[in-house]
Amino acid sequence: MGGAEEFVAAAVRTGTPLALAALGETVVERAGVINIGLEGIILAGAFGGLLASASGSATGFAGAALAGVAVAALFALFAVTMRADQIITGVAVNLLVVGLTGTLYRGIYGATGAALTITTTGTLPIPLLSRIPLLGPALFDQAPPTYLVYCVAPLLAWWLYRTLPGLAHRAVGERPDAARAAGASPARVRWGAILVGGAMGGIAGGMLVLSQAGTFAEGMSAGRGFIAIAIVALGRWHPFGVLAAALLFGAASALQFLFQAMGWTLPYQLFLALPYVLTLLALAGLAGRRAAAPAALGQP
Amino acid sequence: MSWLRRVATVALVSLLALALLWLALRLAGLDATRALAALWDGSFGNGYALTSATLVRATPLILTGLAVAIAFRAGVWNIGAEGQLLVGAATAAAVGLLATPLLGAFAAAAALAAGALAGAAWAWIAAYLRNRFGVLEVISTIMLNFVALYAVGYLVRGPLQEPMHIYPQSVPLPEPARLPRMIEGSRLHWGFALALLAAPAAWWVLRYTAAGFRVRAVGQNPSAARVAGMVDVRRTTMRVFLASGALAGLAGAIELTGVTFALYENVSPGYGYTAIAVALLAGLDPLGVLATGVFFGALEAGALAMQREAAVPSVVVNVVEALLVLLILAAARWRGGSAALARLAGGASGSAGGNGAAGPTATERAGGGAAGSTGAALGGPVSAASAEAAG
């Protein structure tokens, strides 16, 4: 692969876990909940994926999803059932997962956390499509869960905008009282959204371990949960926008590899910061249409 | 009375969290009693541990805790204390490194002032975006945290990197730009005294001044404050943001001039995020922040000792902190608590008496009102979903 192909492939590779987590968060935020605990969910997913990977990567991903769902359930218990503040609950959940995974990892794998590697899933090239010049290998010669992301975005868009449950879901995110009056149960919708978001965030974390790094490191989510929240905002709370924004963030972080390969000395931190600045501008309506957050976002 | 009850709740919750820690360590087959003894020895056990570990750790936690507390009191969800702290630290480093020859003995004071100003300026961005464009500060402050982190990453690899260009960090500050020691032979610096002064000052302003009244009014019910005509909600929001950012920026400047002396990327181990727990545990009361800040400082200092002496990973302290927050949220939900706590736990906001155990209907009404005002602030029409529902 040439430099450009390598760059696009890297952008997709780093972008897809972000996209999966962000699509999950889109579901959550569309129901009027902002789950800062996504960072912890991804980390839990990575750790769960590692624990469950002993009997193959399929069970590894199941374990990752399960870990994500477990953390999400804790968040939902406080943020929905107890109507506690979502931000504070999310911060607490993040602290909890960082502490738990760090402690358990050292407890199980030794104090040094000695290098522990598992075989990664490898790539699964799609026949024909993967041979398209430039984009083919980048888009269609990736780890299997990548293709899941391609399917989730259109499915989610269809469900949110073309089905009755999707409408009720969005109504809960805009006007929970009105949604209740119309017969929907905001609490149930939000619980469901948070659990789905947890599963997707967990799988995203699992991808980091099972498809990419092949190992676990403490705090390896490295801010991806917060990045995903930025992506949701930049993607204007719409699945396709979110997918595109995730690829943009992926491209921004892939630039640093490109820079290193090319031997350029430009400060890549500027490019890493760029998507966040773009997100701020987009939210302010300075970069195209104003992004509209769900009206009840963050309200208990 | 409510003050007493809050202290009792926090004490009870802390004991419970520590008991859970002891149990978990036992179950993990570790020497739990020895670990907790090390936790005590490393935090309050002797004068050196108290001054050089606990209070040094507590200083940035108190200041960022205050930053979060006054913001949350005004309904400003500033979770950008981390970014404001980083910007404050970077600015203090720049001033200390570049301007010390000019400033001489005033270098440290100038570095602190510049750090506070920079923190306020960083917070101003989020305030402006909220007031002008209705951008939710929860999201914008997270973005700004990352921008600040990358800016520091750039500075320590670019303009402020040490002259050998090997390590991503600056050279240590020259002596005049460092904060003097408060106690000879310990690591405790005068920054702690500033934190010690800032808490009662914030308490007094909130409680006894017109500005403080406006902050509380806006926090409790922005619509009522606006309708009553005596409070300019936007201006109050802006000022709260600036004060909050200045406190966090000051925390960063103090950390740099008093503890690390050099700028590097991990200059803050997440103080700005822990600060949210510190402020919550204090019931958003500035004087309470003083106590909870020292408590969290002790936990983190003790955790390091626990790792050294009992081979218990220090990250376990994060679990304790998280448990504290969750237990406090649950306790506030369960039996009222102070008005601020009840509001945080999602209770009704109006009742100053602090009856957080309001029924679901009252809670929802309050929530609905708040949602309405957010919608208005966003300037957005009730978006597609409701329109489609109507159609």
Interface residues (C-beta under 8 A of the other chain):
Chain A: I34 I36 F78 M82 R83 A84 D85 I87 I88 T89 V91 A92 V93 N94 L95 L96 V98 G99 L100 G102 T103 R106 G107 A111 L167 R170 A171 G173 E174 R175 P176 D177 A178 A182 E218 G223 F226 I227 I229 A230 A233 P267 Q269 L270 L272 A273 Y276 V277 T279 L280 L283 A284 G285 R290 A292 A293 P294 A295 A296 L297 G298 Q299 P300
Chain B: A28 W77 I79 I125 L129 R132 F133 V135 L136 V138 I139 S140 I142 M143 L144 N145 F146 V147 Y150 A151 G153 Y154 R157 G158 Y273 T274 I276 A277 L280 A311 V312 P313 V315 V316 V317 N318 V319 V320 E321 A322 L323 V325 L326 L329 A330 A332 R333 L344 A345 G346 G347 T363 E364 G367 G368 A370 A371 T374 G375 L378 G379 G380 V382 S383 A384 A385 S386 E388 A389
